[in-house]
């Protein structure tokens, strides 16, 4: 790529290219996103930038063990909540 991507473009490209299997989301640490972000955007904090994109509604975001999960808007909200899972299990 000859032209540098914006932070939003970089993040959405990562969400498109880095998921494993049929998943539609990535873990910011385990996928290598944070490290690649720091290399591509020296001096920028991937955590702060991802939080800003989530506030603007440009990505979905959820904290999880060891980091965060990011995806395109609307994807993470469709992940079942524990209450729904327990209800389906009948407990």
N, C-alpha and C positions, 0 to 999 in steps of 0.2 A: 504494500500500500504506500503510495507516494505522498498522499495528503493525510495529515494527522486527523484522527477521529475526534469528535467531541466526547465529553464524558458520557453523555446519554447514548450516543452511537456505540461507544466502546462497550458499555454495560449491556445494551440490548444485543449486540453482536455476541457477547459472551453467553448470554442466556440462550441464544439460538444455537451456538456451536458447541458448548461445553457439557450439556446434560448427557448423562449416560442412559442408554436404552431408550425407553419411551417416556422418560421423565421430561417435564417441561420447566424444571427449576434447577438451580445450582446452589451448592453450599459455597459461600464466599471464600472460605479457607481451604477446604478439601479439594475444590476444583482448581485451585491455583489462581483464582481471580484476584485476590488481594495483592499477591506478589506481582502478578503481571500488571495490575493497575499501577502500582508504585513504580515499576520500571518504565511504563509508558508515559505516566504523568509524574515526573520527579517533583517531590515537594508537596504533592497532593495526598490527602488522607482518604483512602477508599471508604472507610466507615462513614465519615462525615458526608462524602459525596453521595453514597448510596442512601443515607438517611434523607438528604435533600431531594433526591430523585423520588423517593417514596412519598415524601410530603407533597410533592408536586403531582403525584398520581401517575408518574411515568413508569414506575415499576411496582410490583408487589414485594413486600418485605416482611420477614418474620424472624425474630431471634430464635436461636436454637443452640444446642450443645456445641461448643467450640466455635461459634461464629453466628452467621445468619444465612438464611435461605432467601434468594432473590429470584424473581420470575417476571414475566410480562404482567401487565395489570389484569386483575381478576383471577389469575391462576391460583394463587395461594389461598384466597378467600374460599375457593371451592374445596379445599382440603377439609375433610370431616373434623369437627370439633369432638373432644372427648365425650361431651354430653350426648351427642348424636350417636357416637359409637356405643356407648353404654346402653342407650335406648334400644339400638338395633340388637344388642346382645341380650336384652331383656333383664338387665340387672340395674 
